Structure formats: C-alpha cells, structure tokens
Amino acid sequence: MNASNTLNSRFSIREAKSLVKDLSRPNPLIYWVDFTATILIGHAAFHFLLNAAHYVGDSPAVLWGTRVCLFGLTATLYMRAAMFIHELIHLPADEYRGFRIFWNLLCGIPFLIPSFLYYPHVDHHRRKHYGTDRDGEYLDLSHRHPANIALFIAAAFVVPFAAFIRFAIMTPLSWIAPSFRPWMEKHASSMIIDIFYLRGDFGPKAARIMRMQEVACFLWCIVLVLRAPIASGQLIDGFLVHAYLISVTLILTNNIRTLGAHRWTGDGRELSFEEQLLDSVNYPYRPWFTELWGPTGTRYHAIHHLFPRLPYHNLGIAHRRLAAGLPADSLYHETTRVSLIATIFELYRRASRRRSTTENQGNDRQAA
C-alpha cells in the first residue's frame, strides 16, 4: 500500500460528515450581534485612544498606561471585525446581502479591505488548486530559505501603503487609462500572499461590485488625505499615525496566524485531500488566548478546510464532535496543535533542514 492509500485509509470524509451534518446553517443573529458589537466598541476604543489625554489627564504614567490598554483593545476588536471578511466568502452567495453591505460600510471600506479583494480565497479551497500556483494563499515555505518567513512577517509594514496606492492612485488611473485596468485587476486586486498570483474573472456581478467598492475606497482615501490639513493644519496627524500603527498590528497578527494555519509542506504539486488535511492545523486549546489571534473560527483551520461551509460559530462544536467521534488513528487528530509559536518554529526548522540539505547536495555536485 503506497503512502497516499495509507493516508486515505485513515480518514473517512463520510464518517466526519455524519458527525457535523446539522451544523452547516449560519445563525444570522450571531453574525449581526457579534460584528456590530465588535466594530462599534472598536471604533469607540479608537476614539478614546486618540483622545486619551482629554479623559485621563496629563499624568504620563496614567496616560501611557491608558493608551497601551486602549491600543490593545482597539487592535483586538478590529482584528475580529476584519476577519469577518473570511465568513463573507463562505456564506451563501445570494444571501446576507444586508450584512455584506453593513460589513463593508463599517469595516471593509474604512480599513481599505473591501470584500471583493477576498474573492480569490475560493481558489484556496479548490482541491486541485490548493498548494499549486493557482492558489494565491499558499507558498511552499518548507522548501524555501527560512528568511522568507521573516520577510512574510515584515511585509506588514508595507501593506498599508500598498492598499492606499491601490485605491488612491491605481483606481483613478484605471479610469483615465482603461488599458491599465486589466493589469490592475489581475495583479493588484486580491488579498493573497503569493505576489505572482493572477486574479481570475469572477463574472459581471463581481466586476460591478468591485467598481462600486473601488469608488467608495477612493473617496475614503480622499478623506484621509484632506482630513489632517483641514482638522489640524498638519499633513500627518495623530489619527493617521495611530491608524497606520493599528493597521500594521493587525497585519502582523494575521501574518503570524497565517504562518501557523498550515504546515506549508506542499512543493507546488497537486496534493491529495488527505495531504491537504494534514497540512492544515487546529488550535482548540486555550480559547481565552487563541481566540484573540484567531478570531471568527480561524484558529480551526483544519476543520475549515474539511468543511468550508461550516459557520464560524459552529466550528468549536464540530471539532469537539470530530475529536470524540472519529477513530483514535484518524488523521484528523494529527491536525491539532497547542502552540502557534511552536508550529511556526517547526516550519522554520523544516525550512532550515531542507536548505542545509540543498546546499550540501550542491556542494557534493560541485566536488564531483
């Protein structure tokens, strides 16, 4: 029996489905209440962060302590609110229209992450695309120089500027020079990690949504540019500085989370369903902490790849059922990890070992 057949014999998708088949229906009340409370409290925390001196006085210790706490609260809530973009892609396409608009108005547009940017996420869930060059959310990090891990994290400092350029400069440029638009749509219209990924055509409806959301983001960029000179007579003020720092914090957190969401063992070839399952990771333990960096179910990445349609509020229940109901030798149990940082260090060690092996093989060839 070859390795693929061995993996196949250790996991039954039919058995797994039978355990979670009643959990696929989203609860709209949970979506509305969770997101609305999260984003409104987040906006309030950001307001108090900007105006902390007016509320707590001039004592440096109290002021900076308050600012640190408010910064952490704002970043945590904004991270949770932003991650609802992942849910939007997996909700039934013709439903939750009001919620999609609401999310974009209160979060997607102000954060310059309108929902159209995430449409290519569906390629990450296509079995024949996962881990290949058709998957914009995958890199063969286990087979690359370990420095790529650090570069992936450090990209967080550049992404806010890239988002601003995309909507403040590229968008109007595409109106002036229509020939530029095809390039922009393929190369600069996706939330992905593979910079060589080319966005496909998602149809006329998606194109209309893209154009409407682009206009809204462009107008918001104009507000950002003009707000400081009008409000304070400065080119850059505290609002923009704090907005940038919050943005970097969110992207850093998400990039670190992403590094631990997979084992990144793929080498560019098409992976079997079982190999894709083993390449994904769940973090069911310490929810009081893991929910901070992996909100709205993103800490259950392996089960999400098994059942992409499961709503985030049912993933914990689904995991507990699968963990209890599947056989002891099931592959599913191998997807569980306790520590995100430990998983990332495992990735670093794999990349380092393979880098050393490659270099040694190269030296051997030269010596021969």
Buried (B, 14 or more C-beta within 10 A) or exposed (E): EEEEEEBBEBBBEEBBEEBBEEBEEBEBEEBBEBBBEBBEBBBBBBEBBBEBEEEBEEEEEEBEEBBEBBBBBBBBBBBBBBBBBBBBBBBEEEEBEEBBEBBBEBBBBBBBBBBBBBBBBBBBBEEEBBBBEBBBBBBBBBBBBBEBBEEBBEBBEEBBEEBBEBBBEBBBEBEEEEEEBEEBBBBBBBBBBBEEBBBBEBEEEEEEBBBEBBBBBBEBBEEBEEEBEEEEEEEEBEBBEBBBBBBBBBBBBBBBBBBBBBBBBBEEEBBBBBBBBBBBBBBBEEEEEBBBBBBBBBBBBBBBBBBEEBBBBBBBEBBEBBBEBBEEEBBBBBBBBEBBEEBBEBBBEBBEEBBEEEEEEEEEEEEE
